Amino acid sequence: MAVTSQTSKILTSKLTQQFVNLLSRTLSSEVTNLKDVLADKIPREQEKVKQFRKDFGQAKIGDVTVDMAYGGMRGIKGLVTETSVLDPEEGIRFRGLSIPECQEKLPKGKGGAEPLPEGLFWLLVTGDVPTDAQVAAISKEWANRADLPSHVVTMLNNFPANLHPMSQFSAAITALNSESKFAKAYSDGVHKTKYWEYVYEDSLDLIAKLPTVAATIYRNLYRDGSSIGTIDAQKDWSANFASMLGYSDPQFTELLRLYLTIHSDHEGGNVSAHTVHLVGSALSDPYLSFAAGMNGLAGPLHGLANQEVLVFLNKMKIALNEDFSRTKVEEFVKKTLASGQVVPGYGHAVLRKTDPRYTCQREFALKHLPDDKMFKLVAELYEIVPPILLETGKVKNPWPNVDAHSGVLLQHYGMMEMNYYTVLFGVSRALGTLASLIWDRALGLPLERPKSMSTDGLMKAVGAKH
């Protein structure tokens, strides 16, 4: 009886202390350290996933067809990505929030109307909308982590001018792996329950350093190697990036905030996100994992699409001698389609409506550059192209995607170098893919190894004759 009473007192004491700790956190000033917030959330998520798998681990979530196997695994439900979900009808949701909701709820830059990417990162990592103080803490932390090791600076400054910006970007990220805290901890035998902490540190370091890498590449290639200047700890991530690139127009900084936010994540199955997840599942550190994803982003069917849109627009501009009358534009579009080519920037593998990322860029243009000639052309195509595509009877989604607009906005503010645009995309995509990578390790997701089959094996499985 004495033992039972003593045990009861100990349990009561522990519960009381937990309650006091919780009450203390609630009443005290808000926690602005993202890692502390994450450390509080991870055990609860781990338990939720553990119980879910225990109760429903054998439940089926879909069927796989032969066409899915041959068609790039489109539509196969086989990945877990917590940060965002892409709905065919309503577009991307970041932790449940649509782009308009993010624009409304996330903290804004000083004097600006666009959400700060730091706020989106906090949302992607925690699922919570951050406060101004929490976002300011991230801005300061990234500014303090932004310097590059000397060997990476030397490498960047010695790349030949004919090496594509994305090749330089990927190579520099790979070389940054010399700084990996996760790789060192793993080598030292850290317990797997601590993996997420070191992946977190690497991820924040990498995100902080990416604008410095990207700006150095830009200055070396397009600004005669001029200095990127110094990081200002009082500025946000986008403002420092704009300054390092050499742009002082506040509207360009606003555009950069918008661009870096909306390109950050697009659920887990796209090439760059899936590659980071896949390579990370081998316990490659975040630098190596993200570099692999950037090599995928560099492909013309992924990150180069906005460049192809500008090429198309410039071809139209020359062919029509800047006569953008509706009749002339319609004729050019129909001729393009009749020749077996596509209208770049239209259609999407998943979406079945106008991409909300296109819409928010259109709203930015209507506000800041309504009289820009190229924007007017983009706006006209928005009216003309979908009906023509629908008439063909071959297109499931005739609506514009994110790539149909971004290049025109960047060129309006003087960034004419199309080969560089995918680097901006890459800087942004770090927010989503690295937030996911932190959770991959927190949830202990295993080495990814789907089963593949030969054509003969598939034919046998479905009872087809040779």
C-alpha positions, 0 to 999 in steps of 0.5 A: 500500500505504501508503494502504491501511495508513493507511486501515486505521489510521483505520478501526480508530481510529474503531471503537475510539473508538466502542467506547470511547464505548459502553463509557463510556456503559454503565459510567457513570451512566445517561442521564437526559436524554430528548433525548440518549436519543432522539438515540441511537435515531433514526438506528437507527430511520431506517435500519431504516425506510429498509431496510424500505421498500427491501426491502418498499415494494411489498408489499401489506398489505390490501385496501380494500372499498367498505364501508370507504370509506363506513364511516369507513375502518374497518379500512384499514391506512394509518397508521404509529404506533409508540407503541401498537397496539390488539388487538381481543382483548387491548386496548391495548399501549403499545410492546408492554406491556399496561396490567397490565404497565405498572402493574407495570413503570413507576415509581410516584409517592411512596407510590403504586401507580399508574404515573407518566405521565412514565414512560409518556411515556418508554416511548412516546418510546423504547420503553424502560421508564425508571428512577426517575431518568429519570422524576424528570428528566422530572418536574423538566423539566416543572415547570420548563417549566410557566409560561404566557406572560402573553398566554395567562393574560390570554386565559384569564382573559377568556373568558366563563363560558359558553364550553365548557371544551374551547373554552377549552382548544383556544384557549389551546393555539393561542395558545401557538404564539407560543412555538413553537421549531419554527415559528421554526426552520422560518422560519429555514430549519433543515434537515429532519433537525433538525425532530424536535429542535424538535418535541421541544422544543415537545412537552415545553413543551406537555405541561408547560404543559397542566396549568397551562392546564387548572387555570386553566380549572377554577378560573375556571369552577368555583372563582371564579377562585381562584389555581392556586398555584405549581409545585413542582419536587419534585412529579411532573406529576400531583401538581402538576396535582391541587394546581393543581386544588385537590385535596389527597386523595392518592387523587385524585392516584393516580386522576389518575396512573391516568387520565392514563396510560390515556387517553394513547394508543390507536394512530393511527386515532382522531380526536384522534390521527389529526388531530394526525398529519394536521395535523402532516404539513403541518409545522404546529407541535405547538401548532397540531397538538395544538389541532386534535386537541383540537377532534376530541376535543371531539366527542360520539363521541370525548371526550364519551362519559364524560359521556354515561355519567354522564347515563345513570346519573343518568337511571337513578338518578332513574327507579328512585328509587335502587332498583338491584335487578337486575330494575329495572336490567334493565328500564331497560336493555331499555327504553332499547334498545327505544326506539332508544337505546344504553347509553353506555360499552358497545361499541368500534369495534375491541375485542372484549372488556372494555376493559383500561382499564375493568378497571384503573379497576374494580380502583382502585374495588374498592380505594378506594371499594367502597361507593360507590353509583354504583360499585356501579351501574356494577359491576351494569351490568357483569353485566347489560348484556353478556348483554342486548346479546348477545341482540339479535344486533346487537352485535359487542362487548357489553363496557364500554369506558374511558368506562363507569367514569371519570366515577364515579371523578372524582365520588367525589372531588368533581369533579362538573363533567362538562363538564370531563372531556374537558379531563382526557382532552385533557391525557392524550392529549398524551402519546401524540399528541406522542410520535408527532409527534416520531417523525413528524418523526424518520422524515421522514413526508410530507404525508398525502394519501390519494386520495378517490373519488366514488360514481360513480368507485367504482361504475365501479371495481367494475363496478357499473351506475348 
